[in-house]
Amino acid sequence: MPKVEVDLVAEILKDNELEEDLVMKILRQLNRAADKLAAEAEAEKEPPQKKQWAILISDPNGDLPDEDMVGWVVQLPENDNPGTVNERLIKAAHHYNTTRRGRKHPAKTIAEACEVVGGKIMKEHKIFVKTKLPVSALKTDNVIPTDEGSKISMDDLRGGRLR
């Protein structure tokens, strides 16, 4: 059944020369029914699923240790050296520590700097922290094994059989 705007219903009722009191009564009933349906739909709606970010690190030679690692996802300008991320975070933390809030609650570690230093200060130092809290870093050998028996065809992809 198509949904119709309440304003359109009001216009049609007025065009049919119904009494103004009757039109207003019908519109109030329609608005109450619409509010009730909206509240029921909101109650039935599932809460959004929480997601987590992870850092996938390529380790084709197996040089990284197998223990759990955590880190932060950051961005910096494309042409800048990624090796300067630590230095930029330290400078931003020092800058933050000179502010009124920073003097009260100074950032003493990189983790604290990522959590509490504001975006305005980070922007001045051209570093953008995308995750305030540390995320898991996962390592991969960067190889997809080729097993002849499990080849995927384009028909499989188009048909949606691989979901």
N, C-alpha and C positions, 0 to 999 in steps of 0.2 A: 504494500500500500504506500503510495507516495506521501511524503511529509509536506504539510502546507504551513506556511507562516501564519501566526495568529493575526497579524495585521491584514493579511489578505482575506481571512475569514471575516474579520470585522467589516471590511469594505463591502464584501458580498452581502452580509446581513443588512447593512445600511442601504444598499442598492435595492433590496427586496422590500423596503419600506416597513420594516418591523419597528416596534416601539423602542425608543432609546433605552428604557429601563430593562427590557428583555435582552437587548443586544449586550448591554453592560453585564448583566447576570451571566449570559452565555460565555462572554469573554473571560470573566473571573473564573468560571468553572474550567474553561480550557487552560488558563494559565496555571491553576492549581494542579490539574492533571499532568500538564507538561513538567512542572516542578517535581511532582511525585515520580514520574518516569525517569527524570534526570537523576534524582536521588537514588533510585533503585539501580540504575545503570552504574552509578559511581560506586555503590556498595558492592556490586558484583565484579567490578574491575579488579584484576589481579595487580598486586603491587609490582613495580618494575623490578626486574632481576638485577641484583648488584653485580657489577663486573669488576674485574681486577686487571691491572696493567702488569705486564712483565717485560723484561728486557731479554731478548734472545741473542746470545753471543755466539758467533761463529768460531769454532775451535777444531779446524780440520786436522791439526797435528796432535791433538790431545794434550796440549800444554797446560790448560787450566785445571786446577784441582777439582775433585768431585764433590767437595763440600758445598753447602748452601751459600749462595751469595745474594746480596741485596744491593740495590742501587736506586738512583733517581733518573727519571727521564727529563732531559733538558734540551733546549734548542739554543742555537747561536747562529749568527749570520753565516750564510753559505760560504763566503770566501775566507772566513776566519779559521785559524788553526784550532781543531778540537782539543789539542793539548792544553789550551788556555782556560778550559772550563774550571779547573780547580782554582786557578789564580783569580778568575773573575768572581767566583763564589766567595773567596776570601776577601777580596776588595769590597764586594757588596756587603758582606757581614761587618767589616770594619766601618763602612759608611753607616750602616744601620745602627751599630753600637754607639755612634756619635749623636744619634737622635735622642729625643727625650724618652721615648719608649725603649730604645736600645740601652740607654743608661740604666733604666729600671730593670729590664730583663735582657741582658746581653746574650747574643748568639755566641756560644763557645765552641761548637762543633759544626761540621759541614751539615749534619742532619738537622741541627737547630737552625742553621742558616736557610736551608731549603724550606723548613716549616714556617719560620716567623718573618723572614725578610720580605717586605712587600714588593709587589710587582713594579711599582714606580722606581724603587731603588734598583731592582734587578734590570729594568729596562735601561737605566742610565749606564749600567755596566755591560749592556748588550748580552745578557744571559736570561733565558726564560725557563723557569722550572715548571714542568708540566705535572709532576707528581709531588705533592707536599710531603707525603709519607713514602718511605722506601718500598719498592716492589721487588718481587723475586726475579733474579737473573738466571735464565736457563741457558745451558750450553748445548750446542748441536755440532755434529761433525760436518754439517753442510752438504750431506750426500743423501739423495733419494735412491734407495735400492731398486734395482731393476729386476723384477721377477717376471719371466716370460709368461707364466700362467695367469698373472693378474693384470694384464694390460687393460687400459681403459680406452674405449673407443669414443669418438665424438657423439655417436648415437646414445651411449650411456649418459653422457653429460647433458645432451639436449632433452632426453626423456626424464631427467630428474631421478634416476635410479640410484644415484650416489649420495643421497642425503641422509 
